[in-house]
Amino acid sequence: MRANERPRLLGTEAAAGEGEAGLYNCDSTAAPARMGPGSTSPPSTGNPAGPDRPKPIPLADTLARLADILPRLARVLERTEGRTQNHRLTLRIEELAEAIGVSRRVLERELSAGRFPKPDLRIGKMPLWRVETVRDWLERPGR
């Protein structure tokens, strides 16, 4: 092989010329498959799922399965709709600000003005509030 010559894939040009399928192409009537200079993967082996993957499921079967699953999913979502997504026991200031819909700075101002409850716990300089404390403050009339 010369220095500027690219190696050829076995079976692509020579085998296709003899009527064989070639290395990557399974269809004997198709033109030989080649990897171009910009190509990042070898040509298809004829099996769209690949040798190690399961066969694809027909669209009608997939849609029927989806139609069976959707009503159950809707029931689960209805049950969890009113629940909070955050199951943590304490909230950091950023999480608390996001949960009540204000910026961190507004929350800091309310805290320093005495209109927001003091943190229940501090870890280092990080203030933490219990979820119950915040709920009580939100439900308190005239806050």
VORODREN-396300 format. One record per residue (C-alpha): residue in one letter; x, y, z. Coordinates in nm, 3 decimals, always signed. Layout:
N
["A",[X,Y,Z]];
...
//
This chain:
143
["M",[+0.000,+0.000,+0.000]];
["R",[+0.126,+0.344,-0.091]];
["A",[+0.151,+0.626,+0.163]];
["N",[-0.140,+0.826,+0.018]];
["E",[-0.361,+0.525,-0.059]];
["R",[-0.663,+0.453,+0.168]];
["P",[-0.731,+0.095,+0.273]];
["R",[-1.040,-0.058,+0.110]];
["L",[-1.306,-0.252,+0.296]];
["L",[-1.300,-0.616,+0.201]];
["G",[-1.584,-0.726,-0.019]];
["T",[-1.722,-0.386,-0.115]];
["E",[-1.592,-0.330,-0.466]];
["A",[-1.442,-0.665,-0.561]];
["A",[-1.724,-0.880,-0.425]];
["A",[-1.997,-0.653,-0.561]];
["G",[-1.843,-0.677,-0.904]];
["E",[-1.872,-1.057,-0.887]];
["G",[-2.242,-1.042,-0.793]];
["E",[-2.193,-1.099,-0.421]];
["A",[-2.340,-0.873,-0.155]];
["G",[-2.016,-0.743,-0.006]];
["L",[-1.910,-0.707,+0.355]];
["Y",[-2.178,-0.467,+0.487]];
["N",[-2.461,-0.504,+0.237]];
["C",[-2.707,-0.795,+0.279]];
["D",[-2.909,-0.727,-0.035]];
["S",[-2.743,-0.885,-0.339]];
["T",[-2.929,-0.655,-0.582]];
["A",[-2.824,-0.333,-0.411]];
["A",[-2.521,-0.127,-0.502]];
["P",[-2.215,-0.177,-0.283]];
["A",[-2.219,+0.017,+0.044]];
["R",[-1.923,+0.240,+0.117]];
["M",[-1.818,+0.464,+0.401]];
["G",[-1.760,+0.814,+0.273]];
["P",[-1.499,+1.053,+0.409]];
["G",[-1.756,+1.230,+0.630]];
["S",[-1.926,+0.912,+0.749]];
["T",[-1.894,+0.816,+1.115]];
["S",[-2.051,+0.472,+1.113]];
["P",[-2.044,+0.169,+0.886]];
["P",[-2.331,+0.118,+0.644]];
["S",[-2.643,-0.065,+0.756]];
["T",[-2.628,-0.442,+0.789]];
["G",[-2.981,-0.484,+0.657]];
["N",[-3.124,-0.530,+1.009]];
["P",[-3.234,-0.182,+1.125]];
["A",[-3.227,-0.294,+1.487]];
["G",[-2.869,-0.418,+1.463]];
["P",[-2.733,-0.763,+1.545]];
["D",[-2.755,-0.728,+1.925]];
["R",[-3.084,-0.538,+1.947]];
["P",[-3.435,-0.686,+1.953]];
["K",[-3.649,-0.664,+1.641]];
["P",[-3.857,-0.347,+1.613]];
["I",[-4.219,-0.365,+1.726]];
["P",[-4.479,-0.276,+1.461]];
["L",[-4.640,+0.064,+1.501]];
["A",[-4.992,-0.074,+1.547]];
["D",[-4.878,-0.292,+1.838]];
["T",[-4.697,+0.000,+1.998]];
["L",[-5.001,+0.226,+1.967]];
["A",[-5.230,-0.040,+2.115]];
["R",[-4.995,-0.082,+2.412]];
["L",[-4.980,+0.293,+2.459]];
["A",[-5.361,+0.315,+2.453]];
["D",[-5.369,+0.057,+2.736]];
["I",[-5.111,+0.244,+2.944]];
["L",[-5.249,+0.599,+2.912]];
["P",[-5.564,+0.558,+3.129]];
["R",[-5.358,+0.409,+3.413]];
["L",[-5.105,+0.692,+3.381]];
["A",[-5.386,+0.949,+3.397]];
["R",[-5.520,+0.793,+3.719]];
["V",[-5.175,+0.801,+3.880]];
["L",[-5.125,+1.165,+3.782]];
["E",[-5.466,+1.261,+3.924]];
["R",[-5.376,+1.104,+4.258]];
["T",[-5.041,+1.285,+4.279]];
["E",[-5.161,+1.619,+4.143]];
["G",[-5.211,+1.791,+4.479]];
["R",[-4.893,+1.657,+4.635]];
["T",[-4.574,+1.852,+4.654]];
["Q",[-4.288,+1.724,+4.442]];
["N",[-4.028,+1.816,+4.702]];
["H",[-4.009,+1.549,+4.972]];
["R",[-3.722,+1.708,+5.161]];
["L",[-3.758,+1.788,+5.529]];
["T",[-3.580,+2.123,+5.504]];
["L",[-3.548,+2.388,+5.235]];
["R",[-3.251,+2.606,+5.147]];
["I",[-3.310,+2.973,+5.079]];
["E",[-3.297,+2.931,+4.699]];
["E",[-3.545,+2.641,+4.709]];
["L",[-3.772,+2.831,+4.946]];
["A",[-3.772,+3.142,+4.727]];
["E",[-3.857,+2.932,+4.421]];
["A",[-4.131,+2.745,+4.608]];
["I",[-4.313,+3.061,+4.719]];
["G",[-4.249,+3.247,+4.392]];
["V",[-4.015,+3.528,+4.496]];
["S",[-3.649,+3.603,+4.439]];
["R",[-3.383,+3.514,+4.691]];
["R",[-3.321,+3.884,+4.757]];
["V",[-3.688,+3.952,+4.840]];
["L",[-3.683,+3.661,+5.084]];
["E",[-3.365,+3.798,+5.247]];
["R",[-3.528,+4.142,+5.283]];
["E",[-3.841,+3.994,+5.442]];
["L",[-3.624,+3.791,+5.680]];
["S",[-3.416,+4.091,+5.789]];
["A",[-3.732,+4.304,+5.830]];
["G",[-3.877,+4.039,+6.062]];
["R",[-4.170,+3.955,+5.835]];
["F",[-4.048,+3.603,+5.762]];
["P",[-3.971,+3.330,+6.020]];
["K",[-3.613,+3.278,+6.124]];
["P",[-3.442,+2.961,+5.995]];
["D",[-3.507,+2.647,+6.197]];
["L",[-3.151,+2.526,+6.149]];
["R",[-2.818,+2.652,+6.029]];
["I",[-2.544,+2.434,+5.888]];
["G",[-2.241,+2.657,+5.874]];
["K",[-2.375,+2.974,+5.716]];
["M",[-2.653,+2.794,+5.528]];
["P",[-3.000,+2.865,+5.672]];
["L",[-3.258,+2.586,+5.651]];
["W",[-3.633,+2.604,+5.707]];
["R",[-3.861,+2.311,+5.787]];
["V",[-4.146,+2.271,+5.541]];
["E",[-4.397,+2.288,+5.828]];
["T",[-4.261,+2.626,+5.939]];
["V",[-4.309,+2.772,+5.593]];
["R",[-4.659,+2.623,+5.558]];
["D",[-4.760,+2.769,+5.894]];
["W",[-4.628,+3.111,+5.790]];
["L",[-4.812,+3.096,+5.457]];
["E",[-5.141,+2.995,+5.623]];
["R",[-5.114,+3.255,+5.903]];
["P",[-5.363,+3.539,+5.850]];
["G",[-5.224,+3.890,+5.823]];
["R",[-4.867,+3.789,+5.767]];
//
